[in-house]
C-alpha cells in the first residue's frame, strides 16, 4: 500500500509541476528563437509543443505559467510623483 501511494504521489507531482514547467520552458525557448532570427519553423514547433503540454498541465502553477506577460503588467495611475 505504501509503495503504490509513493508512486501515485510521484505521478501527481509530474502532472502538477513538471508538465507546466516544461511547457513554460518551451515557450521561453520559442521567444528566444524569435528574438534572434524572427519567426521560423523552429519557433513554431516550440510553440506547438508548449501549447500541447500546456493543455495537459493542471493546477495553480499551470495557470500562473500560462498567463501572458502583458496581462500581468502593472500600470500606475495618478500621474508622475513630485
N, C-alpha and C positions, 0 to 999 in steps of 0.2 A: 504494500500500500504506500509506503513512504517513497519508494523508488518511482512509482508512477506519478506521485504528487510532484516530485522534483522535476521530472521530465515535463509535466504539464506546465509548471511554472516557467521552465526554460522556453517552451514553445510560446507561451504568452509574452514573455519578455522580448522575444524576437519580433512578434507581431506588433507589440505596443511601442517598442523603442527602435529596434533595428531597421524595420522597413521604412518608417518615416525619415530616419536619418539618412538612409541610402537614397531615398527619393530627393531629399534636400541636397545631398552631395552631387547627384546627377544634374540637378537644376543649376547649382553653382558652377559646375564644370561647363554646362552649356553657355552660361553667361560669360565665363572667361573666354571660351572659344569664340563667341560672337564679338567680344570686345577686341580680340586680336585680329580676327580675319573677317568679321562681318558674318551675315547669315551663311551657313554652309550645311552640307549634308550631315556632317558630324554633329553640329549643334542641334539639328532637327532630330536626329536619332537619340541624342542625350535627353532632349525634352520629352520625346515619346516614352523613353524608359522611365523618366521621372513621373510623368502622368500615370503610367501604368502602375508603378509601385505606389504612387500616392493614393490610388483607389483601394489598394489593399490595406493600407495603414489605418489604424483605429486609435481612438483615444485623444486626450488633450494635447499631447506632443504633436501628433499628426496634424491636428487643427492649427496649432500655432505655426508649424513649419510651412503649411500650405498658404498662409496669408501672404498676400503680396506686400512688398515693402512700401508701395505707395499708399496702401490702406492704413499703414501704421505710422505715417508721418505725423508729427505734432506741429501745429501752427499756433503761433502766438497772436492773440488779438489785443486790440487796445493801442496799437501804435508803438513807436520806439520809447524806450525808457529815458528819462532825463539824465 
